[in-house]
Amino acid sequence: MNRPTVPGTVSTEERSTDGRAGARSSELMASAARVIPGGVNSPVRAFSAVGGEPPFIRKATGAHVITEDGIALIDYVGTWGPALLGHAHPEVIDAVQRAARDGLSFGAATAAEVEFAELIAAMVPSIRGGMVRLVNSGTEATMSALRVARGFTGRDKIVKMDGAYHGHADVLLVAAGSGAATLGIPGSAGVPKSVVADTLLAPHNDITAIETLIQVHPGQIAAVIVEPVAGNMGCVPPRPGYLERLRELTQAHGIVLIFDEVMTGFRLARGGAQELYGVIPDLTALGKIVGGGMPLAAYGGRREIMECIAPIGPVYQAGTLSGNPLGVAAGLATLKLIERDPPYAFLEAQSANLVTALSDAAASVGLPYTGNRVGSMFTGFFRSGGVWNYDDAKGSDLRRFATWHREMLARGVYLAPSQFEAAFLSTAHTDEIVAQTIAAAREAMAAVAAV
Ligand SMILES: *Cc1c(COP(=O)(O)O)cnc(C)c1O
């Protein structure tokens, strides 16, 4: 087997690399499954769609995760997005350790959260000159942004896109992507019909559908929420002009435009997708990278909208642990590192190289393949003809994806166990690590083609 040697990480025991998680992980899964639903604390972590069992992770450093079986894997999950600077960046760890010594939570205002809010506002165009609130998860960020949009407009209806995932709040679990799509439960049980009665759906990247919804529900739509680059149906870029037209339409009809940049924020550019495409929403939801690996997220935007939030306005949103010192320390250290040494040119070069090589590897063995990429997020779909929305993504060959996933894992490369997820590069993905990945991918594609 062609398992890559791993520079600068813990020593790895020799193990079977036939794609199984390993003996210790299997043991742990057996125990986990008895006490935790499905053995996992978030459904995307299960290997339901690809077969087998997930490796249990003991630690992570740089571009690698190290399993409980002592196997170092090249990581493209990146803790589902946050690990822009690689795992356990020394300056981030140091900031968290220093903060921890002063106490884990005060439930009160701190100096650091002010500095953090100012830095977020300086970096994210839609929050510049506006305001931002810290919360604990991306779910809270989008849920709260929608509430304030409804409070601000006095309207009830919202629009989301088919296959987009905005967290697990009730109102957004309709035609949801990510794990919900993977498991075939895009509308969750336990969500009352009445709660989602005001959630309208449009196909992703379809501006005519949005125009129609606005015509059919005149003056009733509070907000349109969109992943500017979709990541939860796999990576799907916006069609040229789509975001611009969305901005014009929502503006013309007094609808709050919300960019869910939980995944894209600080990943695609310093100011996220809105900077990359030059389209500024009214509100932005942030998560993942903004917390530097800690449970911290944020939402913010135009001042007159954010002024609707309690205690200065009538929209209630709160949190015991919101802005907690450890999350703020990790997030602040991460954003400062980005500001000091912008990683985007490096990430673009590494990602372009890798994704081109993956497409070449698929082509060389005659596999239909669509390599979607924006900056350092990408998905290779096992189908030809392009992927622009959820229906396109669902037209992928999921059986081939499962084989691909297994073959890559057997060669030491850890990918999200679903066709409907994005892969992420970090600044720790060196030339050598990318080359190791490409070597593994050539073999894995050949194995996929042979099935
Ligand atoms: C991950 C994600 C969320 C949910 O964030 P959590 O922190 O998991 O609650 C929301 N929106 C998008 C676009 C995401 O990628």
The ligand as an SDF file (V2000), in Angstrom:
LIG
                    3D

 15 15  0  0  0  0  0  0  0  0999 V2000
  -21.7250   24.5370    8.8180 C   0  0  0  0  0  0  0  0  0  0  0  0
  -22.7230   25.4500    8.2590 C   0  0  0  0  0  0  0  0  0  0  0  0
  -23.7820   25.9470    9.0360 C   0  0  0  0  0  0  0  0  0  0  0  0
  -24.0550   25.4590   10.4250 C   0  0  0  0  0  0  0  0  0  0  0  0
  -23.0520   25.7720   11.3310 O   0  0  0  0  0  0  0  0  0  0  0  0
  -22.9530   24.9350   12.6920 P   0  0  0  0  0  0  0  0  0  0  0  0
  -21.8500   25.6070   13.4400 O   0  0  0  0  0  0  0  0  0  0  0  0
  -22.6810   23.5260   12.3090 O   0  0  0  0  0  0  0  0  0  0  0  0
  -24.2690   25.0780   13.3940 O   0  0  0  0  0  0  0  0  0  0  0  0
  -24.6050   26.8960    8.4850 C   0  0  0  0  0  0  0  0  0  0  0  0
  -24.4260   27.3240    7.2300 N   0  0  0  0  0  0  0  0  0  0  0  0
  -23.4300   26.8790    6.4440 C   0  0  0  0  0  0  0  0  0  0  0  0
  -23.2580   27.4180    5.0700 C   0  0  0  0  0  0  0  0  0  0  0  0
  -22.5600   25.9080    6.9300 C   0  0  0  0  0  0  0  0  0  0  0  0
  -21.6020   25.4270    6.1250 O   0  0  0  0  0  0  0  0  0  0  0  0
  1  2  1  0
  2  3  1  0
  2 14  2  0
  3  4  1  0
  3 10  2  0
  4  5  1  0
  5  6  1  0
  6  7  2  0
  6  8  1  0
  6  9  1  0
 10 11  1  0
 11 12  2  0
 12 13  1  0
 12 14  1  0
 14 15  1  0
M  END
$$$$
